[in-house]
Amino acid sequence: MFCFVAVYGSGCGHKTETKEAEQPVTEEIVDFNKEQPSETSQEAGQATGAAGTSQVAGQEAQTSQEVISSFETLTVQQQQEALKAAGFYQGKVDGSYGPMTKKSVEDFQLQNGLTVSGKVDLATWGKLRPYLATAAQGAAEGSLSGMPSNYQTPTGKDIQEALKNAKVYQGKIDGVVGPMTKKAVEDFQKQNGLAADGKVGPKTWAKLRTYLAGVQTTVPLDAAQPQADAQANQ
């Protein structure tokens, strides 16, 4: 027995193994409570972004084409209407490209960072064109308010004369719609319950034009009643 134990112990001594030190394992901590993006969702997001970019590019291309198309058939009258709606032109919309129209174009170009040439080129029309829709809307509002369909916008002198007769303007009737005239327009608009923007649009002119000399006005009922009473008493 002793020998067996000795031999076994000796054999065990020859079978001593050397174990390598275990390396620590690092694992990525994943929060399973949060929804993890899948490859499919990422691809869908990229596709959506690409589609959005493509749609914007398509809209810009369509707008550019519309600007070019409208520029090819652009008339002086349309330019004047757009300039008037933008607040840069106060003359008659007569289709005549004179000094006043040219000055209005120059002022518009200067304010919009464009090359000041006095001519409506494609770049200028790209900025000015949206105001043409505003002018069309104003004309529609004018027809609804009883203004004639062939109505021409008033001149600066017409505006000043009407304002002077309305007792809100004390300056010269020179046709130049400057700060004094604009202030008078604002005062008139406030007195008549209109938006005080200083611009003589269809609604403002519908009320202001009654102060022009020679314009027939309807006698208010409260003013006509005393006359009727006086005639009845005679």
C-alpha positions in Angstrom: 0.0 0.0 0.0 2.8 2.4 0.9 4.5 1.7 -2.4 1.3 2.3 -4.3 0.8 5.6 -2.6 4.3 6.6 -3.3 4.2 5.6 -6.9 0.9 7.3 -7.4 2.2 10.4 -5.7 5.3 10.4 -7.9 3.2 10.0 -11.0 1.0 12.8 -10.1 4.1 15.0 -9.7 5.0 14.4 -13.3 1.5 15.5 -14.5 1.5 19.0 -13.1 -0.2 21.3 -15.7 0.4 25.0 -16.2 -2.7 27.0 -16.8 -2.6 30.3 -18.6 -4.2 33.3 -16.8 -7.7 33.9 -18.1 -8.2 37.2 -19.9 -11.2 39.3 -18.8 -14.0 39.4 -21.3 -15.5 42.7 -22.1 -19.0 42.8 -23.4 -21.0 45.7 -25.0 -23.8 46.7 -22.7 -27.0 46.8 -24.6 -30.1 48.4 -23.2 -32.8 46.1 -24.4 -35.4 48.6 -23.2 -34.5 50.9 -26.1 -35.5 50.0 -29.6 -32.5 49.2 -31.6 -32.3 50.5 -35.2 -32.4 47.7 -37.7 -30.7 47.7 -41.1 -34.2 47.9 -42.7 -35.2 51.0 -40.8 -31.9 52.7 -41.6 -32.3 51.9 -45.3 -35.8 53.2 -45.2 -34.6 56.5 -43.6 -32.0 57.0 -46.2 -34.6 56.3 -48.9 -37.0 58.8 -47.4 -34.3 61.4 -47.2 -33.3 60.8 -50.8 -37.0 61.1 -51.8 -37.4 64.3 -49.9 -34.4 65.8 -51.6 -35.6 64.7 -54.9 -39.0 66.2 -54.3 -37.5 69.6 -53.3 -35.3 69.6 -56.4 -38.3 68.8 -58.5 -40.3 71.7 -57.1 -37.4 74.1 -57.6 -37.1 72.9 -61.2 -40.8 73.4 -61.8 -40.7 76.9 -60.3 -37.7 77.8 -62.4 -39.5 76.6 -65.5 -42.6 78.6 -64.6 -40.5 81.7 -64.1 -38.8 81.2 -67.5 -42.1 80.5 -69.2 -43.8 83.6 -67.8 -40.7 85.7 -68.5 -40.9 84.8 -72.2 -44.4 86.3 -72.4 -43.8 89.1 -69.9 -45.5 92.4 -70.7 -44.7 95.9 -69.4 -48.2 96.0 -67.9 -47.5 92.9 -65.8 -44.3 94.4 -64.6 -46.1 97.6 -63.5 -48.8 95.6 -61.8 -46.2 93.5 -59.9 -44.1 96.6 -59.0 -47.3 98.4 -57.8 -48.2 95.4 -55.6 -44.7 95.4 -54.2 -45.0 99.0 -53.3 -42.4 100.4 -55.7 -44.6 101.9 -58.4 -47.3 104.5 -58.0 -48.1 105.5 -61.6 -50.7 104.2 -64.1 -50.6 100.7 -65.3 -50.6 101.7 -68.9 -48.0 99.3 -70.4 -45.7 102.2 -71.2 -42.1 101.7 -69.9 -41.2 105.2 -69.0 -38.9 106.9 -66.5 -41.2 106.2 -63.5 -41.4 102.5 -64.3 -37.6 102.3 -64.8 -37.0 104.0 -61.5 -39.3 101.6 -59.8 -37.4 98.6 -61.3 -34.1 100.1 -60.1 -35.4 100.6 -56.6 -36.7 97.0 -56.5 -33.4 95.7 -57.7 -31.5 97.7 -55.2 -33.6 96.5 -52.3 -33.4 92.9 -53.4 -29.6 92.7 -53.9 -29.9 92.5 -57.7 -27.9 94.2 -60.4 -29.4 97.6 -60.8 -30.0 97.9 -64.5 -33.6 99.4 -64.6 -34.6 96.5 -66.8 -36.6 93.4 -65.7 -34.2 90.6 -66.5 -34.8 86.9 -65.6 -33.2 87.2 -62.1 -35.3 90.3 -61.3 -38.5 88.6 -62.6 -37.8 85.6 -60.4 -38.1 88.0 -57.3 -40.8 90.2 -58.7 -43.1 87.5 -60.2 -44.8 86.5 -56.8 -46.2 90.0 -56.5 -48.1 89.6 -59.8 -50.4 87.0 -58.0 -50.9 89.6 -55.2 -51.9 92.1 -57.8 -54.4 89.7 -59.3 -55.8 88.9 -55.9 -56.2 92.7 -55.2 -58.1 93.1 -58.5 -60.4 90.3 -57.6 -61.1 91.9 -54.2 -61.8 95.2 -56.0 -64.4 93.6 -58.3 -66.1 92.0 -55.3 -66.2 95.4 -53.5 -68.0 97.0 -56.5 -65.1 98.4 -58.4 -65.4 98.3 -62.2 -63.6 95.4 -63.9 -61.8 97.9 -66.2 -60.7 100.0 -63.3 -57.2 101.5 -63.6 -55.1 102.1 -60.5 -55.1 105.8 -59.3 -52.2 108.2 -60.0 -50.2 109.8 -57.3 -52.0 113.1 -58.0 -55.4 111.4 -57.7 -54.5 110.0 -54.4 -53.1 113.3 -53.1 -56.1 115.2 -54.3 -58.5 112.8 -52.7 -56.5 112.8 -49.4 -56.5 116.6 -49.4 -60.3 116.7 -49.9 -60.6 114.2 -47.1 -58.7 116.7 -44.8 -55.8 114.3 -44.0 -53.2 115.7 -46.4 -51.7 119.2 -46.4 -48.8 118.8 -48.9 -48.4 119.6 -52.5 -50.3 117.7 -55.2 -47.2 116.8 -57.2 -47.8 113.1 -57.9 -44.9 112.0 -55.8 -46.1 109.5 -53.2 -43.5 110.2 -50.4 -43.6 109.8 -46.6 -46.1 112.6 -46.1 -48.6 111.1 -48.6 -48.1 107.6 -47.1 -48.7 109.0 -43.6 -51.9 110.6 -44.9 -53.0 107.3 -46.4 -52.4 105.5 -43.1 -54.4 108.2 -41.2 -57.3 107.8 -43.7 -57.2 104.0 -43.4 -57.4 104.2 -39.6 -60.3 106.6 -39.8 -62.2 104.2 -42.1 -61.4 100.9 -40.4 -59.0 99.7 -43.0 -55.6 98.0 -42.5 -53.2 100.9 -42.0 -50.4 99.8 -44.4 -50.0 103.1 -46.2 -50.8 101.5 -49.6 -53.7 102.5 -51.7 -55.2 99.1 -52.7 -58.6 98.4 -54.1 -60.4 98.6 -50.7 -58.7 101.8 -49.7 -59.3 103.4 -53.0 -63.0 102.4 -53.0 -63.4 104.7 -50.0 -60.9 107.3 -51.0 -62.0 107.9 -54.6 -65.3 109.3 -53.4 -63.3 112.4 -52.3 -62.1 113.1 -55.8 -63.7 116.2 -57.5 -66.5 115.2 -59.9 -67.1 111.7 -58.4 -70.7 111.0 -57.6 -71.2 109.7 -54.1 -74.2 108.1 -52.5 -75.9 110.3 -49.9 -75.9 108.5 -46.5 -79.4 107.7 -45.1 -78.8 109.7 -42.0 -77.9 112.8 -44.1 -80.9 112.3 -46.4 -83.5 111.9 -43.7 -83.4 115.6 -42.4 -83.9 116.8 -46.0 -86.9 114.6 -46.4 -88.3 115.7 -43.1 -87.8 119.4 -44.1 -89.6 118.9 -47.4 -92.5 117.1 -45.6 -92.9 120.1 -43.2 -93.1 122.6 -46.1 
